[in-house]
């Protein structure tokens, strides 16, 4: 049923909220704007609540993949016809208590960081980042020689998606997924903003590589 599918998208943080749209915005315009981040499953535009003409319409966009949803939320959204960037976030579940229970899984000092047991310096940074991007937009991967590490996501929702798994299998190895311990030194806001910016650029680069046409026949490479 549609409602069940919708609730699932909300619980997996695949349904994104975009507020502050221009009046009379068509769903097709919203869909076109947000499709640059990835595959959209559903998109709808809602009129202002209580029919208040002073308030702006808003939209819900549901993505197929987690990293695409994260990227849409953390990127600055300049929509044609409005001066201010759109107000972005994830759709909230009907039952707030379910969300509060999940939040307790997060590290207080850095809610976007997750501990991963079983990865080491021998694992390629890009390889590990690409693997964990199925749970969200990855900003940073730390690997220690003692076979453990951290994955930093662009959103706490990325961390929550991964923390719902007790373990994952990477290259035939089982990795332990746990709440990260509190850190003495956390990233500054500027450091974090820079990492998110780079993660967005990387996301678009990977999309362009995936969509690039195959090279021509013999003689393409010098």
KELUMKOL-920752 format. One line per field, with one value per residue (C-alpha): residue number from 1; z, y, x. Coordinates in pm, 1 decimal. Last residue first. Example, Ala and Ser with C-alpha at 12.3 -4.5 7.8 and 13.67 -1.06 7.14 Angstrom:
<rs>
pos	[2:1];
zz	[714.0:780.0];
yy	[-106.0:-450.0];
xx	[1367.0:1230.0];
</rs>
This chain:
<rs>
pos	[222:221:220:219:218:217:216:215:214:213:212:211:210:209:208:207:206:205:204:203:202:201:200:199:198:197:196:195:194:193:192:191:190:189:188:187:186:185:184:183:182:181:180:179:178:177:176:175:174:173:172:171:170:169:168:167:166:165:164:163:162:161:160:159:158:157:156:155:154:153:152:151:150:149:148:147:146:145:144:143:142:141:140:139:138:137:136:135:134:133:132:131:130:129:128:127:126:125:124:123:122:121:120:119:118:117:116:115:114:113:112:111:110:109:108:107:106:105:104:103:102:101:100:99:98:97:96:95:94:93:92:91:90:89:88:87:86:85:84:83:82:81:80:79:78:77:76:75:74:73:72:71:70:69:68:67:66:65:64:63:62:61:60:59:58:57:56:55:54:53:52:51:50:49:48:47:46:45:44:43:42:41:40:39:38:37:36:35:34:33:32:31:30:29:28:27:26:25:24:23:22:21:20:19:18:17:16:15:14:13:12:11:10:9:8:7:6:5:4:3:2:1];
zz	[-2727.8:-2602.8:-2838.6:-3121.1:-3122.7:-3079.1:-2913.0:-2532.5:-2359.3:-2287.8:-1947.8:-1706.7:-1443.5:-1470.2:-1435.7:-1126.1:-971.4:-1024.9:-879.7:-559.4:-538.0:-553.8:-277.6:-63.5:-114.6:11.1:307.8:398.2:374.1:594.1:851.6:862.1:893.8:1172.3:1362.3:1367.7:1707.8:1945.1:2266.0:2094.5:2240.3:2133.5:1798.9:1811.3:1659.4:1328.8:1323.0:983.1:846.5:577.5:233.0:66.4:297.7:485.8:729.6:1105.7:1363.8:1092.0:1223.6:1285.2:908.5:855.2:1170.4:1050.0:718.3:911.5:1111.2:782.8:574.4:696.6:881.9:874.0:1151.1:1179.0:1307.6:1210.1:1430.5:1135.9:1168.1:890.0:883.6:611.5:550.4:397.2:300.7:163.7:296.8:363.3:14.7:44.2:279.7:-7.3:-202.9:102.3:168.5:-192.5:-196.8:119.6:-1.7:257.3:378.1:639.0:820.0:829.0:1081.3:1336.6:1208.8:1447.2:1313.8:1293.5:1192.0:1551.1:1651.0:2019.9:2117.6:1930.2:1789.2:1894.6:2129.7:1818.3:1718.2:2029.6:1963.0:1608.3:1722.4:1987.8:1717.2:1561.6:1234.2:1102.8:999.2:637.5:605.1:575.4:341.4:359.9:3.8:-59.3:-49.2:-363.6:-509.7:-874.9:-982.8:-688.1:-515.9:-293.4:-90.2:-72.0:258.5:190.8:-177.5:-99.8:179.1:-50.2:-322.6:-67.4:51.3:-284.5:-433.1:-351.9:-228.6:-280.3:-58.7:-150.4:-0.7:-101.0:46.5:315.0:256.1:66.8:376.9:246.8:594.4:518.4:208.3:-103.6:-127.4:-417.7:-482.7:-586.7:-603.2:-683.9:-774.0:-905.8:-832.4:-731.0:-1065.2:-1019.2:-762.6:-1008.2:-1262.9:-994.6:-859.2:-1208.8:-1286.0:-962.2:-1085.0:-868.6:-844.8:-574.5:-539.8:-314.9:45.6:185.2:55.9:259.0:167.0:178.7:174.6:548.7:590.7:831.0:592.6:288.7:491.6:595.7:226.7:122.7:399.1:291.8:-73.0:0.0];
yy	[781.1:628.6:644.8:462.3:160.8:223.9:522.0:556.4:459.8:755.6:925.5:866.4:678.4:929.5:1222.7:1065.3:1002.1:1368.2:1486.6:1284.9:1396.8:1763.8:1700.1:1521.8:1812.6:2062.4:1835.1:1817.7:2198.5:2253.5:2011.2:2189.8:2526.6:2401.0:2270.0:1895.7:1731.1:1683.3:1488.7:1235.6:1056.1:691.7:605.4:395.3:56.8:-131.1:-446.7:-549.2:-901.5:-975.4:-1117.2:-790.4:-584.4:-758.3:-545.7:-566.0:-455.1:-264.1:10.7:207.0:247.5:425.4:632.6:754.4:868.8:1039.8:1225.7:1395.2:1441.8:1104.6:1028.7:667.2:563.1:298.9:-37.5:-291.4:-186.3:-3.2:259.0:366.5:703.4:770.6:1118.1:1287.1:991.0:1069.7:796.9:427.0:300.0:545.8:296.4:91.9:398.0:535.4:200.6:175.0:540.0:498.3:176.8:-101.3:-185.6:91.0:-119.5:-209.7:-466.8:-260.2:41.6:325.0:576.2:957.8:1193.4:1252.6:1401.6:1504.4:1314.6:988.7:857.9:549.3:760.2:933.1:609.0:612.4:975.6:889.7:614.5:851.6:1104.1:876.9:1028.2:1021.4:1342.3:1427.4:1508.0:1865.4:2161.5:2523.9:2654.7:2914.2:3271.7:3474.5:3273.3:3241.0:2968.3:2746.8:2794.7:2489.6:2485.9:2123.3:1940.3:1810.5:1718.4:1537.2:1336.4:1222.3:1118.5:931.5:734.4:597.5:574.4:932.3:1074.6:1447.0:1631.2:1988.7:2323.3:2614.9:2957.2:3140.1:3481.3:3326.2:3131.8:2840.1:2684.7:2523.6:2650.5:2437.5:2101.7:1997.6:1627.8:1411.1:1034.5:777.8:1020.6:880.1:1103.0:1443.3:1608.7:1486.4:1763.7:2048.9:1836.7:1699.2:2049.0:2181.1:1875.4:1928.4:2274.9:2582.1:2804.7:3027.3:3011.1:2736.9:2809.0:2456.6:2138.0:1819.3:1497.1:1139.8:886.0:900.3:521.6:575.5:832.0:602.3:317.3:538.2:623.4:258.0:178.7:471.4:358.2:0.0];
xx	[4676.2:4349.6:4050.5:4233.8:4007.1:3632.1:3462.5:3447.0:3122.2:2890.8:2929.1:2638.9:2839.1:3126.8:2883.9:2723.2:3066.4:3159.6:2828.4:2882.7:3247.2:3137.9:2880.5:3144.4:3384.8:3126.0:3047.7:3418.5:3450.6:3144.2:3291.9:3624.8:3447.8:3219.2:3522.1:3579.8:3582.7:3872.0:3829.2:3601.9:3301.8:3282.0:3124.7:2805.7:2875.6:2896.1:3106.3:3246.2:3206.2:3460.6:3380.4:3486.6:3262.7:2981.1:2780.5:2719.0:2463.9:2277.4:2048.1:2367.1:2411.2:2078.8:2137.4:2479.6:2330.6:2048.7:2315.6:2403.0:2721.0:2850.2:3173.6:3293.0:3528.6:3798.9:3910.9:4172.2:4468.8:4626.4:4351.9:4116.8:3937.5:3679.3:3538.4:3237.4:3015.8:2666.8:2438.6:2381.1:2480.0:2769.9:2936.2:3081.9:3196.4:3377.5:3550.3:3669.7:3774.9:3983.4:4146.0:4156.6:4508.3:4484.8:4224.7:3856.5:3731.6:3541.0:3347.3:3256.7:3001.7:3028.6:2744.5:2626.9:2964.5:2982.4:2667.5:2748.0:2421.2:2224.5:2007.5:1866.9:1691.8:1471.3:1381.4:1271.6:1035.8:895.3:797.3:535.9:414.0:771.1:949.9:1034.2:1404.0:1527.8:1568.7:1453.0:1496.0:1768.2:1637.6:1577.7:1290.8:1182.4:1424.7:1532.8:1866.9:1912.5:2235.4:2349.6:2297.8:1944.5:1987.0:2313.9:2154.3:1869.2:2116.5:2331.7:2025.6:1908.6:1557.5:1467.1:1136.6:1071.7:824.4:733.6:645.0:421.9:503.7:309.2:153.9:-139.9:-246.7:-457.4:-464.0:-125.3:53.6:-8.3:172.2:397.3:457.3:751.3:792.9:1062.7:1341.2:1672.2:1969.4:2101.1:2017.8:1659.3:1601.3:1541.6:1350.7:1119.3:1052.0:972.9:753.5:560.6:460.6:524.2:214.6:367.8:748.2:890.3:988.0:1013.8:1180.1:1125.1:1309.7:1181.9:1466.7:1526.0:1482.9:1189.7:1035.9:1069.1:914.2:622.7:565.6:569.5:318.2:100.5:105.5:0.0];
</rs>
